Amino acid sequence: MLQVAFIRENKEEVIKRLAKRNLEAKDLVESVVALDEKRRATQVELDNILAESNKLSKDIGALMKSGEKAKAEILKEKTAKFKEQTKELTETLHTVTEALQAELYKIPNLPAEIVPIGKTPEENVTVFEEGDIPQLYEGALPHWELAKKYDIIDFDLGAKITGAGFPVYKGKGAKLQRALITYFLDKNTDAGYQEFQVPHLVNEASGYGTGQLPDKEGQMYHVGEDNLYLIPTAEVPVTNLFRDVLLNENELPILCTGYTPCFRREAGSYGAHVRGLNRLHQFDKVEIVRIEHPDNSYTALDGMVEHVKDILKELKLPYRVLRLCGGDMGFAAALTYDFEVFSTAQDRWLEISSVSNFETFQSNRLKLRFKDKEGKNQLAHTLNGSSLALPRVLAGILENYQTPEGIVVPEVLRKYTGFDIIN
C-alpha cells in the first residue's frame, strides 16, 4: 500500500508512474487526497474540541472547589454539547478513515523506473537466456502423455477425488516431486535462507498484509465459516511472520524459505496450453522471502535472480529471464523478473518462477519497520521469489529429459530420488 503522505505530496508523479501499468489513476488519486484532507481536518477539529473540553473540566473542578456552583453548571452545559460534537466527529473520522483505507487498497504499487512500458506478456523484455534446447527423438510426447505412459501422475484419479486441476502423483512421480522439494530447500538453506514450516491457511489480516486482498479475493479459496483463506503461495504466511514487527537495523537482512502446497481458484481456458501440469488448482512450491534495508533491496533482488539461475543451471534446463512490463506485473510488485523453462515437446516457454521487489508496499500494510542508526523507525523492503514452483519444472524435466528408453532423472536429483531413470 502506498503511503498517504507520498501520494499527497507527489500526486502527478503517482499518476504518471501508474500509467505505466495502463491505469488511469487520476480520479482515484484525487479521491485519496480529498479523503485524506477531510480526515486530517476532522482530526484537527476533534483534537481542538477535546482540548477545550479538558480545559472546561479543569475549570469546572476549580469553580466547584471555590463554591461557584452556578458558574460551574453553565460550563457543564457546554461540556455536554462538546460530548455530542465529539461523538459525531469520532463517527465521521471513523467513516472517512475507512473510506480512505478502501481507496488506498485499490492502488497498485508504483513500477520501478526500469519497468518496460507495455500491456501484454508479449511486451515483456528478455534479459537473459541460457541452455541448449534438446533435439528430441521422433515420437516424443508432451508430459501429460508421458505421465500416463509411465504411470507417474494420474489426472483422472485426482479429478475423481476432487476435480480438475488436482493431480495425484504416483510411484516414481511422487518420489521425483519430493526430490525436487528437498533439493530446492537444500539449495536455499545452503545460500543462507532459514527454513520455516508455516500454516496453509491464513486469516484476512494476512491476506491484506501481503496484498492478495482485496485484489485477488476471487482467486483464493475461502473457508467461510472461519473466515480463513487457503494460501496461494508461501509468500503470504512467511512474510506475515513479520507483521507488526519492529526490527533493529542490524537484524537485516532476514532470509526465509519454505515449502507449501499452493491453492488457486483460477480456472483458465481450455486448450493444450493449460493441459496437464501447465495450470493447476493445487500445486507445490518452494518460496524465498527477504526482509531488506531499502538501500540494499535491489542488490538483493539481483542476488535472488542469480540464485534461481544457479538452480536451473544445475537442472540443465533451457531457460530465459524476462523483465515484466507494467501491464503484466503483479499488483504489489515494483519490479518483477519471470523465469521460463522451454518445453521441447510442447514447443513453448513455461513460467516457473517470479522474483519481485515490493519495496515498502507490503511493509506499509504489514507495519513492518526497523529502527535505523539515528533511532528513527523506517519501513523495510520485502522481496519474494519462487525457488521453485514444481509443476512446470516437472513438466520441463519430463519432456526435455525423455528418451526412447525412458525419462532420465537430472543428475543433481539422483541422490534424492535413488534412481536415475523412469521407465
C-alpha positions as CSV (number, residue, x, y, z in Angstrom):
1,M,0.0,0.0,0.0
2,L,1.3,3.4,-0.9
3,Q,1.8,5.9,1.9
4,V,-0.8,8.7,2.0
5,A,1.8,11.4,2.6
6,F,3.7,10.3,-0.5
7,I,0.5,10.4,-2.6
8,R,-0.5,13.8,-1.3
9,E,3.0,15.3,-1.9
10,N,3.6,13.6,-5.3
11,K,0.2,13.4,-7.0
12,E,1.4,13.9,-10.5
13,E,4.3,11.5,-10.2
14,V,2.0,8.8,-8.8
15,I,-0.5,9.3,-11.7
16,K,2.4,9.2,-14.2
17,R,4.0,6.1,-12.8
18,L,0.7,4.2,-12.6
19,A,0.1,5.0,-16.2
20,K,2.9,2.5,-16.9
21,R,0.5,-0.1,-15.6
22,N,-2.0,1.2,-18.1
23,L,-4.1,2.5,-15.2
24,E,-5.8,5.9,-15.4
25,A,-5.4,6.8,-11.8
26,K,-6.2,10.5,-11.6
27,D,-9.7,10.1,-10.2
28,L,-8.5,7.5,-7.6
29,V,-5.6,9.6,-6.6
30,E,-7.8,12.7,-6.3
31,S,-10.2,10.7,-4.2
32,V,-7.4,9.6,-1.8
33,V,-6.2,13.2,-1.4
34,A,-9.7,14.6,-0.8
35,L,-10.5,11.9,1.8
36,D,-7.1,12.5,3.5
37,E,-7.8,16.2,3.7
38,K,-11.2,15.6,5.2
39,R,-9.7,13.0,7.6
40,R,-7.0,15.5,8.8
41,A,-9.4,18.4,9.1
42,T,-11.8,16.2,11.1
43,Q,-9.0,15.1,13.3
44,V,-7.9,18.7,14.0
45,E,-11.4,19.7,14.8
46,L,-11.8,16.7,17.1
47,D,-8.5,17.4,18.8
48,N,-9.4,21.1,19.4
49,I,-12.8,20.1,20.9
50,L,-11.2,17.5,23.2
51,A,-8.6,20.0,24.3
52,E,-11.3,22.6,25.0
53,S,-13.4,20.0,26.8
54,N,-10.5,19.0,29.0
55,K,-9.8,22.7,29.9
56,L,-13.5,23.2,30.8
57,S,-13.4,20.1,33.0
58,K,-10.5,21.6,34.9
59,D,-12.3,25.0,35.2
60,I,-15.4,23.2,36.5
61,G,-13.4,21.5,39.1
62,A,-11.8,24.8,40.2
63,L,-15.2,26.5,40.3
64,M,-16.8,23.7,42.4
65,K,-13.9,23.9,44.9
66,S,-14.3,27.7,45.2
67,G,-18.1,27.3,45.7
68,E,-19.1,28.9,42.5
69,K,-21.6,26.2,41.7
70,A,-23.8,28.3,39.3
71,K,-20.9,29.1,37.1
72,A,-19.8,25.5,37.1
73,E,-23.2,24.4,35.9
74,I,-23.1,26.8,33.0
75,L,-19.8,25.2,31.9
76,K,-21.2,21.8,32.4
77,E,-23.8,22.6,29.7
78,K,-21.0,23.5,27.3
79,T,-19.2,20.2,28.0
80,A,-22.4,18.3,27.3
81,K,-22.5,20.0,23.8
82,F,-18.8,19.2,23.4
83,K,-19.6,15.5,24.1
84,E,-22.2,15.4,21.4
85,Q,-19.8,17.1,18.9
86,T,-17.1,14.7,19.9
87,K,-19.3,11.7,19.3
88,E,-20.3,13.0,15.8
89,L,-16.8,13.9,14.9
90,T,-15.5,10.5,16.1
91,E,-18.0,8.7,13.9
92,T,-17.2,10.9,10.9
93,L,-13.5,10.3,11.4
94,H,-14.0,6.5,11.6
95,T,-16.2,6.6,8.4
96,V,-13.7,8.8,6.5
97,T,-10.7,6.7,7.6
98,E,-12.4,3.5,6.5
99,A,-13.2,5.1,3.1
100,L,-9.6,6.3,2.7
101,Q,-8.3,2.9,3.5
102,A,-10.6,1.3,1.0
103,E,-9.4,3.7,-1.7
104,L,-5.7,3.1,-0.8
105,Y,-6.3,-0.7,-1.2
106,K,-7.3,-0.1,-4.8
107,I,-4.0,1.5,-5.8
108,P,-1.3,-0.9,-7.0
109,N,2.4,-0.4,-6.4
110,L,4.4,2.1,-8.4
111,P,6.5,0.4,-11.1
112,A,10.3,0.9,-10.8
113,E,12.0,3.2,-13.3
114,I,13.4,0.2,-15.4
115,V,10.0,-1.5,-15.8
116,P,9.2,-1.6,-19.5
117,I,6.1,0.1,-20.9
118,G,3.6,-2.5,-22.2
119,K,0.2,-4.0,-21.8
120,T,0.6,-7.7,-22.6
121,P,3.1,-10.6,-21.8
122,E,4.4,-10.2,-25.4
123,E,5.8,-6.9,-24.4
124,N,8.0,-8.3,-21.6
125,V,11.7,-7.9,-22.2
126,T,14.0,-10.9,-22.3
127,V,17.1,-10.0,-20.3
128,F,18.9,-13.4,-20.2
129,E,18.7,-16.8,-21.9
130,E,20.8,-19.9,-21.3
131,G,20.8,-23.6,-22.2
132,D,20.5,-25.6,-25.3
133,I,17.1,-26.8,-26.4
134,P,17.4,-30.6,-26.8
135,Q,16.6,-32.4,-30.0
136,L,14.0,-35.0,-29.1
137,Y,13.6,-38.3,-30.8
138,E,10.7,-38.8,-33.3
139,G,7.5,-39.6,-31.4
140,A,8.4,-37.6,-28.3
141,L,5.4,-36.9,-26.1
142,P,4.1,-34.0,-24.0
143,H,4.3,-34.5,-20.2
144,W,0.6,-35.5,-19.8
145,E,1.1,-38.4,-22.2
146,L,4.4,-39.3,-20.5
147,A,2.7,-39.3,-17.1
148,K,0.1,-41.8,-18.4
149,K,2.7,-43.9,-20.2
150,Y,4.9,-44.4,-17.2
151,D,2.0,-44.2,-14.6
152,I,3.6,-41.4,-12.5
153,I,0.8,-38.8,-12.5
154,D,-2.9,-39.6,-12.6
155,F,-5.0,-36.6,-13.6
156,D,-8.2,-38.6,-13.9
157,L,-7.9,-40.0,-10.4
158,G,-7.4,-36.5,-9.0
159,A,-10.4,-35.3,-10.8
160,K,-12.4,-38.2,-9.3
161,I,-11.3,-37.3,-5.8
162,T,-11.6,-33.6,-6.0
163,G,-11.9,-32.1,-9.5
164,A,-9.8,-31.0,-12.5
165,G,-6.5,-29.4,-11.5
166,F,-5.8,-31.6,-8.6
167,P,-3.4,-34.4,-9.8
168,V,-2.3,-37.5,-8.0
169,Y,1.5,-38.2,-8.1
170,K,2.3,-41.9,-8.0
171,G,5.4,-44.1,-7.5
172,K,8.5,-42.6,-9.1
173,G,6.4,-39.5,-10.0
174,A,5.8,-38.9,-6.2
175,K,9.5,-39.5,-5.4
176,L,10.6,-37.1,-8.1
177,Q,8.3,-34.5,-6.8
178,R,9.6,-35.0,-3.2
179,A,13.2,-34.9,-4.6
180,L,12.6,-31.5,-6.2
181,I,11.2,-30.1,-3.0
182,T,14.1,-31.3,-0.9
183,Y,16.7,-30.2,-3.5
184,F,15.2,-26.7,-3.7
185,L,15.1,-26.4,0.1
186,D,18.7,-27.6,0.4
187,K,19.8,-25.1,-2.2
188,N,18.0,-22.3,-0.4
189,T,19.3,-23.1,3.1
190,D,22.8,-23.6,1.8
191,A,22.5,-20.0,0.4
192,G,21.7,-18.7,3.9
193,Y,17.9,-18.9,3.9
194,Q,16.3,-20.1,7.2
195,E,13.6,-22.8,6.6
196,F,10.1,-22.3,8.0
197,Q,7.1,-24.6,8.1
198,V,4.0,-22.4,8.1
199,P,0.2,-22.8,8.2
200,H,-1.5,-23.4,4.9
201,L,-4.5,-21.2,5.9
202,V,-4.3,-17.6,6.8
203,N,-6.6,-15.0,8.2
204,E,-7.9,-11.9,6.5
205,A,-5.3,-9.6,8.0
206,S,-2.5,-11.8,6.5
207,G,-4.2,-11.6,3.1
208,Y,-4.4,-7.8,3.3
209,G,-0.8,-7.6,4.6
210,T,0.9,-9.0,1.5
211,G,-1.6,-7.6,-1.0
212,Q,-3.6,-10.6,-2.0
213,L,-6.7,-9.0,-0.5
214,P,-8.8,-7.3,-1.7
215,D,-7.1,-7.6,-5.2
216,K,-7.1,-11.4,-5.5
217,E,-10.1,-12.3,-3.3
218,G,-12.0,-14.1,-6.0
219,Q,-8.9,-16.2,-6.9
220,M,-8.4,-17.6,-3.3
221,Y,-10.2,-20.5,-1.7
222,H,-12.2,-19.1,1.2
223,V,-13.3,-21.1,4.3
224,G,-16.4,-19.0,5.0
225,E,-17.3,-20.3,8.4
226,D,-13.9,-19.5,9.9
227,N,-13.1,-16.6,7.5
228,L,-9.8,-18.2,6.6
229,Y,-8.1,-18.4,3.2
230,L,-6.1,-21.3,1.7
231,I,-2.7,-19.8,0.8
232,P,-1.9,-19.1,-2.9
233,T,1.8,-19.1,-2.1
234,A,4.1,-19.5,1.0
235,E,4.9,-15.8,0.5
236,V,1.7,-14.9,2.4
237,P,2.3,-16.8,5.7
238,V,6.1,-16.4,5.6
239,T,6.0,-12.6,5.1
240,N,3.3,-12.2,7.7
241,L,5.7,-13.7,10.3
242,F,6.9,-10.1,10.4
243,R,3.6,-8.3,10.6
244,D,3.6,-5.6,13.3
245,V,7.3,-6.2,14.0
246,L,9.9,-3.5,14.8
247,L,13.4,-4.8,13.9
248,N,16.8,-3.3,14.7
249,E,18.8,-2.3,11.6
250,N,21.5,-4.8,12.5
251,E,18.9,-7.7,12.1
252,L,18.7,-7.0,8.4
253,P,18.7,-8.8,6.0
254,I,16.3,-11.6,7.0
255,L,16.2,-14.6,4.6
256,C,13.4,-17.1,4.8
257,T,12.4,-20.2,2.7
258,G,9.6,-22.6,3.0
259,Y,7.8,-25.3,1.2
260,T,4.0,-25.4,1.0
261,P,1.2,-26.6,-1.3
262,C,-0.5,-23.6,-3.0
263,F,-4.2,-23.3,-3.8
264,R,-5.6,-21.1,-6.6
265,R,-9.2,-21.0,-7.9
266,E,-8.1,-19.6,-11.3
267,A,-9.9,-21.8,-13.8
268,G,-8.1,-20.9,-17.1
269,S,-9.3,-21.6,-20.6
270,Y,-9.4,-25.0,-22.3
271,G,-6.7,-26.0,-24.7
272,A,-3.2,-27.6,-24.9
273,H,-1.5,-24.7,-23.2
274,V,-3.3,-25.4,-19.9
275,R,-3.3,-29.2,-20.1
276,G,-1.6,-31.5,-17.6
277,L,0.7,-29.6,-15.2
278,N,0.5,-26.4,-17.1
279,R,-2.2,-24.9,-14.8
280,L,-3.4,-26.4,-11.5
281,H,-5.7,-25.5,-8.6
282,Q,-3.3,-27.2,-6.2
283,F,0.5,-27.4,-6.7
284,D,3.7,-27.4,-4.6
285,K,6.2,-24.6,-4.4
286,V,9.3,-23.6,-2.5
287,E,9.5,-19.9,-1.8
288,I,12.2,-17.5,-0.8
289,V,11.4,-14.3,1.1
290,R,13.7,-11.5,2.1
291,I,13.3,-8.5,4.5
292,E,15.8,-5.9,3.4
293,H,17.1,-2.4,4.2
294,P,15.8,-0.1,1.5
295,D,19.4,0.7,0.4
296,N,20.1,-2.9,-0.3
297,S,16.9,-4.3,-1.8
298,Y,17.7,-4.1,-5.5
299,T,21.1,-5.7,-4.9
300,A,19.3,-8.4,-3.1
301,L,16.8,-8.8,-6.0
302,D,19.7,-9.3,-8.4
303,G,21.1,-11.9,-6.0
304,M,17.8,-13.8,-5.9
305,V,17.8,-13.8,-9.7
306,E,21.3,-15.3,-9.7
307,H,20.2,-17.9,-7.1
308,V,17.3,-19.1,-9.3
309,K,19.6,-19.1,-12.3
310,D,22.0,-21.4,-10.5
311,I,19.2,-23.9,-9.7
312,L,18.2,-24.1,-13.4
313,K,21.8,-24.5,-14.5
314,E,22.2,-27.5,-12.2
315,L,18.9,-29.0,-13.5
316,K,20.3,-28.3,-17.0
317,L,17.0,-26.9,-18.3
318,P,17.0,-24.3,-21.1
319,Y,15.5,-21.1,-19.6
320,R,15.2,-17.4,-20.0
321,V,14.6,-14.4,-17.7
322,L,12.1,-11.7,-18.5
323,R,11.7,-8.3,-17.0
324,L,7.9,-7.8,-16.9
325,C,6.3,-4.8,-18.4
326,G,3.9,-2.6,-16.4
327,G,0.8,-4.2,-17.7
328,D,1.9,-7.8,-16.9
329,M,3.3,-7.1,-13.4
330,G,1.6,-8.2,-10.2
331,F,-0.5,-5.7,-8.1
332,A,2.0,-5.4,-5.3
333,A,5.3,-5.6,-7.2
334,A,7.6,-2.7,-8.1
335,L,9.8,-4.8,-10.3
336,T,9.4,-8.5,-11.3
337,Y,11.6,-10.9,-13.2
338,D,9.9,-14.0,-14.6
339,F,11.8,-17.3,-15.3
340,E,10.6,-19.5,-18.1
341,V,11.7,-23.0,-19.0
342,F,11.4,-24.2,-22.6
343,S,9.2,-27.2,-23.0
344,T,10.6,-29.0,-26.1
345,A,7.6,-31.4,-26.5
346,Q,5.1,-28.5,-26.3
347,D,7.4,-26.1,-28.2
348,R,6.6,-23.3,-25.8
349,W,8.0,-21.4,-22.8
350,L,6.5,-22.3,-19.4
351,E,6.7,-19.8,-16.5
352,I,8.3,-21.4,-13.5
353,S,9.3,-18.5,-11.2
354,S,8.7,-14.9,-10.4
355,V,11.1,-12.9,-8.4
356,S,9.9,-9.5,-7.2
357,N,10.8,-6.4,-5.1
358,F,7.8,-4.9,-3.4
359,E,9.8,-2.0,-1.8
360,T,7.6,-0.6,1.0
361,F,4.3,-1.6,-0.5
362,Q,3.8,-4.7,1.7
363,S,5.7,-3.4,4.7
364,N,3.4,-0.4,4.9
365,R,0.4,-2.7,5.1
366,L,2.2,-5.1,7.5
367,K,3.6,-2.3,9.7
368,L,7.0,-4.0,9.3
369,R,9.6,-1.5,10.3
370,F,13.2,-1.2,11.5
371,K,14.9,1.3,13.8
372,D,17.8,2.9,12.0
373,K,21.1,4.2,13.4
374,E,19.5,7.5,14.3
375,G,16.7,5.8,16.2
376,K,14.0,6.6,13.6
377,N,11.5,3.9,12.5
378,Q,11.6,3.2,8.8
379,L,9.6,0.8,6.6
380,A,11.6,-2.2,5.5
381,H,11.6,-3.6,1.9
382,T,10.2,-7.0,1.2
383,L,11.1,-9.3,-1.7
384,N,10.0,-12.8,-2.7
385,G,10.5,-15.4,-5.3
386,S,9.6,-18.9,-6.4
387,S,12.6,-21.2,-5.9
388,L,10.9,-23.0,-7.5
389,A,7.3,-23.8,-8.4
390,L,7.2,-27.5,-9.1
391,P,4.5,-28.3,-11.8
392,R,6.1,-26.7,-14.8
393,V,9.7,-27.5,-13.7
394,L,8.5,-31.1,-13.5
395,A,6.8,-30.8,-16.9
396,G,10.1,-29.4,-18.3
397,I,12.1,-32.3,-16.9
398,L,9.7,-35.0,-18.1
399,E,9.6,-33.5,-21.7
400,N,13.2,-32.4,-22.1
401,Y,14.8,-35.5,-20.5
402,Q,12.6,-38.1,-22.3
403,T,14.4,-40.8,-24.4
404,P,13.1,-43.9,-26.1
405,E,14.3,-45.9,-23.1
406,G,12.5,-43.7,-20.5
407,I,12.8,-40.4,-18.7
408,V,16.3,-39.7,-17.4
409,V,16.5,-38.1,-14.0
410,P,18.7,-34.9,-13.9
411,E,22.0,-35.8,-12.3
412,V,21.6,-33.3,-9.4
413,L,18.4,-35.0,-8.3
414,R,19.6,-38.6,-8.3
415,K,20.9,-38.6,-4.7
416,Y,17.3,-37.6,-3.7
417,T,15.4,-40.0,-5.9
418,G,17.5,-43.1,-5.5
419,F,17.0,-43.9,-9.3
420,D,18.3,-42.4,-12.5
421,I,15.6,-43.2,-15.0
422,I,11.8,-43.6,-15.1
423,N,10.8,-46.4,-17.3
